[in-house]
Amino acid sequence: MPQGSSQPPRPPHRVAVIVDEGTNPFEVGCATELFGLPRPELGLTRPLYEVSLCGPTPGIRMNHGFFTLADVPGLDTADGADTLVVPGRPDNVVPRGPAVLDTIRRAHARGARVVSLCTGTFALAEAGLLDGRRAATHWLWTDSFRRLHPRVLLEPDVLFVDEGDILTAAGSAAALDLGLHIWREDHGAEIAGAVSRRLVFAAHRDGGQRQFVERPMPHVPDESLAPLLEWAQERLGEPLTVTDLAERAAVSPATLHRRFRAQLGTTPLAWLTAERVTLARRLMERGEERLEVVAARSGLGTAANLRTRLRRETGLSPSAYRRRFGPGVGEAITS
């Protein structure tokens, strides 16, 4: 991707992470790993995000008392954040303190993006942000969540929900899925892909995929889809079909469908389409302006199909996507 921009660099996007009594360390670690660490793999001269922790007291005892965070800044730190992250905690039937709920309400009222991880959704619901809106939380807590917050449109079997200004992740590891989704929405597929490779984590699991999948004992020594996925990713521009994938894997289409559901929580066609849209996004980010070329190289076929798929995935037209993520908009990653 071309380097540099004629515009002055934007300041880092400020992310505040609330830590409260009993907060789960894993989600706090996900937030800091995603948004708080240097990104040498991107070849940037400036950070894209700036992370701060904040809490109701200077000392925060984490979940199960594994450790205590000391010298935590006050909740007023969140008042300057562009994104507020609320991790989960196990005692969800115990209401959050008024100061934490007020901080969440203030952030939303002034237009900050509010993100919950795992059971952090309970806090957003307590704050009154989710009534009449879609949300996700850990599958283990769906029944208690519905009892406590019947006005929330809970999606019980998805990885995350993006409602624009409010985003909610399901189980703990889904925090990484949602975090990479935020990277894609903020900076495009190319940069998000580089971050996912650094994390050694799947670059794109759609939010609508199931939270958990049943994995029966295999009937053959190895049914891993990894070799097939790698083979297909190298041939996205070819007229691949589900039948082609099944033939490559030497199984029937029905068996392939079951394996995709079991291992990826999606269908072969949905996976193939998502990979093609991601490739199309990366081609546009790298400067290709001819929609017919992007459609052909990504395997989407026609410019019309590209427009439809891109709008469905990002809410943007190709021209709007290029304006937001194309060359010259910001600094580029190194290859």
C-alpha positions as CSV (number, residue, x, y, z in Angstrom):
1,M,0.0,0.0,0.0
2,P,1.2,3.5,-0.7
3,Q,2.9,5.3,2.2
4,G,2.1,8.5,3.9
5,S,-0.6,11.1,3.6
6,S,-0.8,14.8,2.7
7,Q,-3.1,15.4,5.7
8,P,-1.7,16.0,9.2
9,P,-1.8,12.8,11.3
10,R,-4.8,12.3,13.5
11,P,-4.2,11.8,17.2
12,P,-4.6,8.2,18.5
13,H,-8.1,7.0,19.1
14,R,-8.5,7.0,22.9
15,V,-9.7,3.8,24.5
16,A,-10.7,3.6,28.2
17,V,-11.1,0.2,29.9
18,I,-13.2,0.0,33.1
19,V,-11.8,-2.3,35.8
20,D,-14.2,-3.0,38.7
21,E,-14.2,-5.3,41.7
22,G,-14.1,-8.9,40.3
23,T,-13.4,-8.0,36.7
24,N,-12.1,-10.9,34.6
25,P,-8.4,-10.5,33.7
26,F,-8.8,-12.2,30.4
27,E,-11.0,-9.5,28.8
28,V,-8.8,-6.8,30.2
29,G,-5.8,-8.5,28.6
30,C,-7.7,-8.8,25.3
31,A,-8.4,-5.1,25.3
32,T,-4.9,-4.1,26.1
33,E,-3.4,-6.6,23.7
34,L,-5.7,-5.4,20.9
35,F,-5.4,-1.7,21.4
36,G,-2.7,-0.9,23.8
37,L,0.5,-2.5,22.4
38,P,2.9,-1.1,19.9
39,R,2.3,-2.4,16.4
40,P,5.7,-2.7,14.6
41,E,4.1,-5.1,12.1
42,L,2.1,-2.2,10.7
43,G,5.2,-0.1,10.0
44,L,3.5,3.0,11.5
45,T,5.2,6.1,12.8
46,R,2.4,6.7,15.3
47,P,0.0,4.6,17.4
48,L,-3.5,4.2,16.2
49,Y,-5.0,3.6,19.6
50,E,-4.1,4.8,23.1
51,V,-5.4,2.7,26.1
52,S,-6.0,3.7,29.7
53,L,-7.5,1.7,32.5
54,C,-9.9,3.4,35.0
55,G,-11.8,2.3,38.0
56,P,-13.9,3.4,40.9
57,T,-11.1,2.9,43.4
58,P,-7.2,3.0,43.0
59,G,-7.0,-0.7,44.0
60,I,-9.0,-3.2,42.1
61,R,-9.2,-6.8,43.2
62,M,-9.6,-8.9,40.1
63,N,-11.7,-12.1,39.6
64,H,-11.1,-14.8,42.3
65,G,-8.5,-12.5,43.9
66,F,-5.8,-13.7,41.5
67,F,-4.1,-10.3,41.8
68,T,-4.9,-6.7,42.6
69,L,-4.3,-3.8,40.3
70,A,-2.8,-0.8,42.1
71,D,-2.8,2.9,41.2
72,V,-5.7,2.6,38.8
73,P,-6.8,6.1,37.5
74,G,-10.3,7.3,38.5
75,L,-13.4,6.9,36.3
76,D,-13.1,10.5,35.1
77,T,-10.3,9.2,32.8
78,A,-13.1,7.7,30.7
79,D,-14.7,11.1,30.1
80,G,-12.1,11.8,27.4
81,A,-12.3,8.4,25.7
82,D,-13.5,7.9,22.1
83,T,-14.3,4.2,23.0
84,L,-15.2,2.8,26.4
85,V,-14.6,-0.9,27.0
86,V,-16.5,-2.7,29.8
87,P,-15.1,-6.2,30.5
88,G,-17.1,-8.9,32.2
89,R,-17.2,-10.3,35.8
90,P,-18.7,-13.5,37.2
91,D,-21.1,-12.0,39.8
92,N,-23.5,-10.6,37.2
93,V,-26.6,-10.7,39.4
94,V,-24.9,-8.2,41.7
95,P,-25.5,-4.7,40.4
96,R,-22.6,-2.5,39.4
97,G,-21.8,0.5,41.5
98,P,-23.6,3.8,40.6
99,A,-20.3,5.5,39.7
100,V,-19.5,2.8,37.1
101,L,-23.0,3.0,35.6
102,D,-22.9,6.8,35.4
103,T,-19.6,6.6,33.6
104,I,-21.1,4.3,31.0
105,R,-24.1,6.5,30.6
106,R,-22.0,9.6,30.2
107,A,-19.8,8.0,27.6
108,H,-22.8,7.0,25.5
109,A,-24.5,10.3,25.9
110,R,-21.6,12.3,24.5
111,G,-21.2,10.0,21.5
112,A,-18.4,7.6,22.5
113,R,-18.4,4.1,21.2
114,V,-19.3,1.7,24.0
115,V,-18.0,-1.9,23.9
116,S,-18.8,-4.8,26.3
117,L,-16.8,-8.0,26.5
118,C,-18.4,-11.3,27.6
119,T,-20.7,-10.5,30.5
120,G,-19.9,-6.8,30.4
121,T,-23.2,-6.7,28.6
122,F,-24.9,-6.9,32.0
123,A,-23.4,-3.5,32.9
124,L,-24.6,-1.9,29.7
125,A,-28.1,-3.2,30.3
126,E,-28.1,-2.0,33.9
127,A,-27.1,1.4,32.6
128,G,-30.2,1.4,30.4
129,L,-28.3,1.5,27.1
130,L,-29.6,-1.8,25.6
131,D,-33.4,-1.6,25.9
132,G,-35.0,-2.4,22.6
133,R,-31.5,-3.1,21.1
134,R,-29.7,-6.3,20.0
135,A,-26.9,-7.6,22.2
136,A,-24.7,-10.6,22.9
137,T,-23.4,-12.1,26.0
138,H,-21.9,-15.4,27.2
139,W,-24.2,-18.4,26.4
140,L,-23.9,-19.6,30.0
141,W,-25.6,-16.4,31.3
142,T,-28.4,-16.1,28.7
143,D,-31.2,-17.2,31.0
144,S,-30.3,-14.9,33.9
145,F,-29.7,-12.0,31.5
146,R,-33.2,-12.4,30.0
147,R,-34.7,-12.5,33.5
148,L,-33.0,-9.4,34.6
149,H,-33.2,-7.5,31.3
150,P,-36.3,-8.6,29.3
151,R,-36.4,-5.5,27.2
152,V,-33.0,-6.3,25.6
153,L,-33.1,-8.2,22.3
154,L,-30.5,-10.8,23.3
155,E,-28.9,-12.8,20.5
156,P,-28.0,-16.0,22.3
157,D,-26.0,-17.8,19.7
158,V,-23.6,-15.3,18.0
159,L,-20.0,-14.2,18.6
160,F,-20.8,-10.4,18.8
161,V,-23.3,-7.8,17.8
162,D,-22.5,-4.5,16.2
163,E,-25.2,-1.9,16.8
164,G,-23.0,1.0,15.6
165,D,-22.4,3.0,18.8
166,I,-22.8,0.0,21.0
167,L,-20.9,-3.3,20.4
168,T,-21.3,-6.4,22.6
169,A,-19.1,-9.6,22.5
170,A,-20.2,-13.0,23.7
171,G,-17.8,-15.4,25.5
172,S,-14.3,-14.3,26.5
173,A,-12.5,-15.4,23.3
174,A,-15.1,-13.5,21.2
175,A,-13.6,-10.4,22.6
176,L,-10.7,-11.0,20.1
177,D,-13.3,-11.4,17.3
178,L,-15.0,-8.2,18.2
179,G,-11.7,-6.4,18.6
180,L,-10.5,-7.4,15.1
181,H,-13.9,-6.4,13.8
182,I,-13.3,-2.9,15.3
183,W,-9.9,-2.8,13.6
184,R,-11.5,-3.6,10.3
185,E,-14.2,-1.0,10.7
186,D,-11.7,1.7,11.8
187,H,-8.7,0.9,9.5
188,G,-9.7,-1.6,6.9
189,A,-9.1,-5.3,6.2
190,E,-5.4,-5.0,5.3
191,I,-4.4,-3.6,8.7
192,A,-6.8,-5.9,10.6
193,G,-5.3,-8.9,8.8
194,A,-1.8,-7.8,9.9
195,V,-3.0,-7.5,13.5
196,S,-4.7,-10.9,13.4
197,R,-1.5,-12.5,12.2
198,R,0.4,-10.9,15.1
199,L,-2.2,-12.4,17.4
200,V,-2.0,-15.7,15.6
201,F,-5.8,-15.6,15.6
202,A,-8.4,-16.1,12.8
203,A,-8.6,-12.9,10.8
204,H,-12.3,-12.9,10.3
205,R,-14.9,-14.8,12.1
206,D,-18.2,-13.2,11.3
207,G,-20.2,-12.0,14.3
208,G,-23.2,-14.1,13.4
209,Q,-21.2,-17.4,13.8
210,R,-22.2,-19.6,16.8
211,Q,-20.6,-19.0,20.2
212,F,-19.8,-22.7,20.6
213,V,-19.8,-25.8,18.5
214,E,-20.2,-29.4,19.2
215,R,-17.2,-31.5,18.1
216,P,-17.9,-35.2,18.2
217,M,-14.9,-37.6,18.0
218,P,-13.8,-37.8,14.4
219,H,-14.4,-41.0,12.4
220,V,-11.1,-40.5,10.6
221,P,-7.7,-39.6,11.9
222,D,-7.7,-36.0,10.7
223,E,-10.7,-34.0,9.5
224,S,-9.0,-30.6,9.9
225,L,-10.2,-28.0,7.3
226,A,-6.9,-26.1,7.5
227,P,-5.3,-27.5,4.4
228,L,-8.5,-27.0,2.4
229,L,-8.9,-23.4,3.6
230,E,-5.3,-22.6,2.7
231,W,-5.8,-24.2,-0.8
232,A,-9.0,-22.2,-1.3
233,Q,-7.5,-18.9,-0.1
234,E,-4.9,-19.1,-2.8
235,R,-7.6,-19.6,-5.5
236,L,-10.3,-17.1,-4.5
237,G,-10.2,-15.5,-8.0
238,E,-11.0,-18.8,-9.6
239,P,-14.6,-20.0,-10.1
240,L,-14.6,-22.1,-6.9
241,T,-17.8,-23.6,-5.7
242,V,-18.8,-25.6,-2.7
243,T,-18.7,-28.7,-5.0
244,D,-15.1,-27.9,-5.8
245,L,-14.2,-27.6,-2.2
246,A,-15.9,-30.9,-1.4
247,E,-14.0,-32.6,-4.3
248,R,-10.7,-31.2,-3.1
249,A,-11.5,-32.6,0.4
250,A,-12.6,-35.9,-1.1
251,V,-15.9,-35.8,0.7
252,S,-19.5,-35.2,-0.2
253,P,-21.0,-31.6,-0.1
254,A,-23.1,-32.7,2.8
255,T,-20.1,-34.0,4.8
256,L,-18.2,-30.8,4.0
257,H,-21.1,-28.7,5.3
258,R,-21.1,-30.7,8.6
259,R,-17.4,-30.2,9.0
260,F,-17.6,-26.4,8.4
261,R,-20.4,-26.2,10.9
262,A,-18.5,-28.2,13.5
263,Q,-15.1,-26.5,13.0
264,L,-15.9,-23.0,11.9
265,G,-19.5,-22.5,12.9
266,T,-20.5,-21.4,9.4
267,T,-21.2,-22.9,6.0
268,P,-18.8,-23.4,3.1
269,L,-20.5,-20.8,0.9
270,A,-20.6,-18.2,3.7
271,W,-16.9,-18.7,4.4
272,L,-16.0,-18.5,0.8
273,T,-18.0,-15.3,0.2
274,A,-16.5,-13.7,3.4
275,E,-13.0,-14.5,2.2
276,R,-13.7,-13.0,-1.2
277,V,-15.1,-9.8,0.3
278,T,-12.1,-9.5,2.5
279,L,-9.8,-9.9,-0.5
280,A,-11.8,-7.3,-2.4
281,R,-11.5,-4.9,0.5
282,R,-7.7,-5.4,0.6
283,L,-7.4,-4.8,-3.2
284,M,-9.3,-1.5,-2.9
285,E,-7.2,-0.5,0.1
286,R,-4.1,-1.1,-2.0
287,G,-5.3,1.3,-4.7
288,E,-7.2,-0.8,-7.3
289,E,-10.0,1.4,-8.5
290,R,-11.4,-0.7,-11.3
291,L,-14.4,-2.5,-9.8
292,E,-14.4,-5.1,-12.6
293,V,-10.8,-6.0,-11.8
294,V,-11.5,-6.2,-8.1
295,A,-14.5,-8.3,-8.6
296,A,-12.6,-10.7,-10.9
297,R,-9.5,-11.0,-8.8
298,S,-11.5,-11.6,-5.6
299,G,-13.9,-14.1,-7.2
300,L,-17.0,-12.0,-6.7
301,G,-17.6,-12.1,-10.5
302,T,-19.2,-8.7,-11.3
303,A,-19.0,-5.2,-10.2
304,A,-22.7,-5.3,-9.2
305,N,-22.1,-8.3,-7.0
306,L,-19.1,-6.6,-5.5
307,R,-21.2,-3.5,-4.6
308,T,-23.9,-5.6,-3.1
309,R,-21.5,-7.8,-1.0
310,L,-19.4,-4.8,0.1
311,R,-22.4,-2.8,1.2
312,R,-23.8,-5.8,3.1
313,E,-20.5,-6.3,4.9
314,T,-19.5,-2.7,5.6
315,G,-22.5,-0.5,4.9
316,L,-20.3,1.4,2.4
317,S,-20.3,1.7,-1.4
318,P,-17.0,1.0,-3.2
319,S,-16.3,4.7,-3.7
320,A,-17.1,5.4,0.0
321,Y,-14.9,2.5,1.1
322,R,-12.0,3.9,-1.0
323,R,-12.4,7.3,0.5
324,R,-12.3,5.9,4.0
325,F,-9.6,3.2,3.6
326,G,-7.8,3.8,0.3
327,P,-4.2,4.9,-0.3
328,G,-3.3,8.3,1.0
329,V,-5.9,8.1,3.8
330,G,-3.4,7.1,6.4
331,E,-0.1,5.3,6.9
332,A,0.3,1.8,5.4
333,I,1.5,-1.5,6.7
334,T,4.8,-2.9,5.6
335,S,4.6,-6.1,3.6
